[in-house]
């Protein structure tokens, strides 16, 4: 596709439920990033994939959060036992590679997660 | 640790006028990159302009330019001839290059810019 896409656009769930958020990066981009943006804040790094592997997951807040990218393209962010504090916009970004001097991250429109 | 500070939560400018958004950062790195991203209500983060720290010349993209002061760790964005479509949240971002584990981005808290007709 022309840009990074994310589905769903909005997700409302109840406390304790499991949710999956999907990211489709720009075709050919090998690097993929997940960020969380809380109200009134800038995006905060969660996890980075280079190809199929998670090269850096240091931003995941706890073990309820997990992400996969099994074929090196689409990625899914999974949140177990959701809590009200998980409510935020989850942004995905991709770039051609990562670690390169000219890598620019292109962002998707995000998924707004609301935990009731 | 890297921090990015945007001290202006909200700003407004008259259409066709010029406005400057401030950003300061703190780092011990010598080689890094700085960005300004625009986030309209659609939530899509759009790259506005990028600056390499090793370049002394300030980056320019049409109506957007930066004033990069490396010693002061300051990176302000100037928008000339403001247009209604410039209304958005603007985020300053710092990127540390990490070839093995991925470039890491750090964002400020944003400045909400409103262009008044």
Interface residues (C-beta under 8 A of the other chain):
Chain A: X3 X31 X33 X35 X40 X41 X42 X43 X44 X45 X48 X50 X55 X56 X89 X91 X93 X95 X98 X99 X100 X101 X103 X104 X105 X106 X107 X108 X109 X110 X112
Chain B: X4 X33 X35 X37 X42 X43 X44 X45 X46 X47 X50 X52 X91 X93 X97 X98 X99 X100 X101 X102 X103 X104 X105 X106 X107 X108 X109 X110
